[in-house]
Amino acid sequence: MPTAVNAPVKPSAPHTFWDGRNRTLFATIAVFRALDYASTRNMQARGREEMLLPDEVANNSAGFASLEAAGAAASVGLSYWMHRAGHHRLERWISIVHVGVTGFGVVRNYSLDSKHPTPSLKYPGPPLSNNPPGGNKRRTASVLKPSCLTLGSQETAMIGRVSRHFLLNLFVILVLGLLSWAKGAPEITQFNHDIRIEPEQKVADVTCFNCNIYVRGAATGELTALHGDIFVGEDVAVAGDVTALLGDVRVANGAKITGEVTVFGGVLHRQAGAIVSGDVTTFENKFVALLILLSPLVVLAAIVALIVWLVQRNRRRTGVAVASSGLR
């Protein structure tokens, strides 16, 4: 009698770097970088100051625009590095985190209160009077007084609060929608709150930010934790990939993971009876992993330092030239 042999699980074919999702993510990065430039200029026009960048960069249009372009290019370059290394999930996450951080800055810039006094909107025409010319003292009906067209401080504050709430809600909806589209619509997503899948539960994709995932039930999708640990209990079946960024993964006896396991900045603890059908990728140095994730910011800091140095050197040369011409 022939014995049935289980066919090996074939790994998913790697996607091309310039596929539809990456093009959309990179275009979103470019849009948010442009919004960051525009929101910073709007903030400065309203009397606020840029706190993260020196004045030599923030007040230099060419330097600031170059910095925004370099930030987008650094993010794309880091995604390509992860793509070449085979870390395709990290490749997507770099763009998603970039959009989230930049979007938060855009919302913050537009939400800051103006330091300049808000001008009153008054009726621009001649003063209105209840007594028309020609000596006719009959009162006219429905005369609009200038005070009705004045925008007071309470109305201005109310408009500012409504605008801030609208921008914040729009930003949250956009980021969550981008996460759902890029990851395939996760069924459960939590922020700063642990996720526990009980034995009688059956879930699809699970995503946790700054929290842990405890799985004792069935998971038909992917498990992803950013700055958190993933615990797969005994005799638990996970059909998708398991990814932990800046966290550990623990797989108990009898557990079976059909997809890939990626631990970036953490340790994989797999007991002897645990089965992982897909590829296993681990990078345990958490400090180096954090540096890799923050490398776009390091590149931006280097570019900022270069721009500041160039501007200061140009100022020193100009000052020396002016001083030497005055001595002649």
C-alpha positions, 0 to 999 in steps of 0.5 A, a space after each residue: 500500500 503506497 504511503 502518502 507523502 506530504 508535499 513540501 511547502 513552497 516559499 512565496 515567490 519574491 516580488 520585484 522591487 518596483 511593484 505596485 505596492 512599493 510604487 504607491 508607498 514611495 509616492 506617498 513618501 514623496 507626497 508627505 515630504 512635500 507636505 512637511 515642507 509646506 507645513 513648515 513654511 506655513 508654521 514659520 509664516 504664523 510666527 512659529 519656529 522650527 525646533 528640530 532643524 537649525 535656522 541655516 537649514 530651515 530658512 534656506 529654501 534650497 537646503 530645506 528642499 534638498 533635505 526633504 528629497 534626501 530623506 525620501 531617497 534614503 528611505 527608498 535606498 534602505 527599502 532596496 537594501 532590505 529587498 536585496 537581503 530578502 527581508 521583504 516585510 521589513 522593506 514595506 515597514 520602512 516606508 510605512 514607518 516613514 509615512 507615519 512619522 512624517 505625517 505626524 510632523 505635518 499634523 503637528 505643524 498645521 495644528 500649532 497655534 499662531 503667535 501672530 494676532 489674528 486680524 479681524 474681518 470687518 465690513 470693508 465698505 462705508 459705515 452703515 447708518 439707520 438714517 438714510 441721507 435726505 432727512 428721511 428718519 424712517 428706520 430701515 429694516 434688516 441693516 447689517 452692522 459691522 460687529 456682525 462681520 467681526 471674527 472674535 477670539 472665541 470663533 477663531 479658537 473654535 475654528 482652530 480646534 475643529 481644524 486640528 481635530 479634522 487633521 488628526 482624524 484624517 491622519 489616523 484614517 490615512 495611516 491605518 488604511 495604508 497599513 491595512 492595504 500594505 499588509 492585507 487588511 489585518 484583523 486585529 491591530 493594537 497599540 500599547 495593549 497586549 493581544 491574547 488569542 484564546 484556545 477557542 478563538 480563530 483569527 487572521 492577521 494580527 498586528 501589535 505596536 509596542 505590545 506582545 502577542 500571546 497565541 493559544 488559538 488558531 491563526 490563519 494569517 500573519 503575526 507581526 509585533 513592532 517592539 514587542 514579543 510573540 508567544 506561540 503556545 503548545 499545539 498551536 498552528 500558525 498558517 502565515 509568517 511570524 515577524 518580530 521587530 525589536 522583540 523576541 519570538 517564543 515557539 512552544 512544543 507541538 506548535 507549527 508555523 507554516 510560513 516564515 519566521 523573521 526576528 529582527 533585533 531579538 532572539 528566537 526561542 524554539 523548543 525541540 518539538 516546534 515545527 517551522 516550515 518556512 525560512 528562519 531569519 534572525 538578527 539578534 543585535 538589537 542596538 544595530 537593528 535599531 540603528 538600521 531602522 533609524 538610518 534614514 534619520 542618521 543620513 538626514 542628520 549628516 545632510 543637515 550638518 553638511 548644509 550648516 557647514 556650507 552656509 556658515 563657511 559662505 557667511 565667513 567668506 562674505 564677512 571677510 570680503 566685506 571687511 577687506 573691502 572696507 579697509 581699502 
